[in-house]
Amino acid sequence: MKKAVLVCAAVLVLAALASAPLKAATTFNFGIKAGASFANSLWSDDDGTEKAIVRPTFGAFALINITPMIAIQPELNYLVMGEWWDITDGTAIEEFTYLHIPVLLRVRLMEEGKVVPIVFAGPAVGFLLSAKDEGNDVKEFLKSTDFGADLGVGAEIAFGKMKALLDLRYYLGLTNVFKGFDMALTMAPAYTLKNRGFILTAGLLF
């Protein structure tokens, strides 16, 4: 919880520093979104037969519009990572649920238009909420935080006084989130796990 508070505070400080020189021109918007994640996390011993799990995702975000074309976009998202593969008597499924908090630099490629394409990128931190392996709780074997980057494209679609948003992004986990087994109790080899996944959402901007 302390880490979550520190991250949120850092987001607010960065936003304030970025917008301070252009205070008169800065505007704010808020939005909500929902969609699906297509995650295929990467274990060091994967053999290529693993498949992506498809899970719902949703969240909220703010737009700090520094100029008509450049904005900072902090977000709070519910996100599931993991993978699945076939086994002799069925399938094995791993699910790792996170509170996913990216802070994105967002660029509109056109200042005005009915449909405005956008690109964005930025760092992200994830706080582990739960971890399941074939229904078993394995949270103790994973680190509580994940660090990576969100990279993506999207579009703003104007209708009336509101805007609809389409967003396709890739989450690239940069840290090994596997904490490991108790080596005093097992001879299991050391593994690494990095989260990966595409995320497709639609939303509304107010």
QUIURBEL-V136648 format. One record per backbone hydrogen bond with DSSP energy under -0.5 kcal/mol. CO is the residue of the C=O (numbers start at 1). NH is the residue of the N-H. E is the energy in kcal/mol with one decimal. If there is no record, write none. Layout:
CO & NH & E
CO & NH & E
This chain:
1 & 5 & -2.3
2 & 6 & -2.3
3 & 7 & -2.5
4 & 8 & -2.5
5 & 9 & -2.4
6 & 10 & -2.4
7 & 11 & -2.3
8 & 12 & -2.1
9 & 13 & -2.4
10 & 14 & -2.8
11 & 15 & -2.4
12 & 16 & -2.3
13 & 17 & -2.7
14 & 18 & -2.5
15 & 19 & -2.0
16 & 20 & -1.5
17 & 21 & -0.6
19 & 22 & -1.1
20 & 23 & -1.4
22 & 25 & -1.2
22 & 26 & -1.5
27 & 65 & -2.6
29 & 63 & -3.1
30 & 206 & -3.5
31 & 61 & -2.2
32 & 204 & -2.1
33 & 59 & -2.2
34 & 202 & -2.5
35 & 57 & -1.8
36 & 200 & -2.7
37 & 39 & -0.5
37 & 55 & -1.9
38 & 198 & -2.0
39 & 53 & -2.3
41 & 43 & -0.7
42 & 194 & -2.3
43 & 46 & -1.5
51 & 84 & -2.2
53 & 39 & -2.0
53 & 55 & -0.6
55 & 37 & -3.1
57 & 35 & -2.6
58 & 78 & -3.0
59 & 33 & -2.1
60 & 76 & -2.5
61 & 31 & -2.5
62 & 64 & -0.5
63 & 29 & -1.9
63 & 65 & -0.8
64 & 66 & -1.0
64 & 72 & -2.0
65 & 27 & -1.5
69 & 108 & -3.1
70 & 66 & -1.3
70 & 67 & -2.0
71 & 106 & -3.2
72 & 64 & -2.7
73 & 104 & -2.1
74 & 62 & -2.1
76 & 60 & -2.1
77 & 79 & -0.6
77 & 100 & -2.9
78 & 58 & -1.0
79 & 98 & -3.4
81 & 96 & -2.9
82 & 41 & -2.6
83 & 94 & -2.8
84 & 51 & -3.5
85 & 92 & -3.0
87 & 90 & -1.7
90 & 87 & -2.7
92 & 85 & -1.9
93 & 134 & -3.3
94 & 83 & -1.3
95 & 97 & -0.5
95 & 132 & -3.0
96 & 81 & -3.2
97 & 129 & -3.4
97 & 130 & -1.3
98 & 79 & -2.3
98 & 100 & -0.8
99 & 101 & -0.5
99 & 127 & -2.2
100 & 77 & -2.3
100 & 102 & -0.5
101 & 125 & -1.7
102 & 75 & -2.0
104 & 73 & -2.7
104 & 106 & -0.6
105 & 121 & -1.5
106 & 71 & -2.6
107 & 119 & -2.1
114 & 158 & -2.4
115 & 117 & -0.6
116 & 156 & -2.5
117 & 109 & -2.9
118 & 154 & -2.2
119 & 107 & -2.9
120 & 152 & -2.4
121 & 105 & -3.0
122 & 150 & -2.5
123 & 103 & -2.4
124 & 148 & -2.4
125 & 101 & -3.1
126 & 128 & -0.6
126 & 146 & -2.2
127 & 99 & -2.2
130 & 97 & -2.4
131 & 138 & -2.4
131 & 139 & -0.6
132 & 95 & -2.7
133 & 136 & -1.8
136 & 133 & -2.3
136 & 138 & -0.6
138 & 141 & -1.8
139 & 142 & -1.7
141 & 179 & -2.6
141 & 180 & -1.2
144 & 128 & -2.5
146 & 126 & -3.1
147 & 174 & -2.5
147 & 175 & -0.9
148 & 124 & -2.2
149 & 172 & -2.8
150 & 122 & -1.7
151 & 170 & -2.9
152 & 120 & -2.2
153 & 168 & -2.8
154 & 118 & -2.3
155 & 166 & -2.2
156 & 116 & -2.6
156 & 158 & -0.5
157 & 164 & -3.1
159 & 162 & -1.7
162 & 159 & -2.6
163 & 205 & -2.7
164 & 157 & -3.1
165 & 203 & -2.1
166 & 155 & -2.1
167 & 201 & -2.5
168 & 153 & -2.4
169 & 199 & -2.6
170 & 151 & -1.9
170 & 172 & -0.6
171 & 173 & -0.7
171 & 197 & -1.4
172 & 149 & -1.5
175 & 177 & -0.7
177 & 143 & -3.1
177 & 179 & -0.7
181 & 183 & -1.1
182 & 185 & -2.3
182 & 186 & -1.0
192 & 44 & -2.0
193 & 177 & -2.9
194 & 42 & -3.4
195 & 173 & -2.5
196 & 40 & -1.5
197 & 171 & -3.4
198 & 38 & -3.4
199 & 169 & -2.3
200 & 36 & -2.6
201 & 167 & -2.3
202 & 34 & -2.3
203 & 165 & -2.5
204 & 32 & -1.7
205 & 163 & -1.3
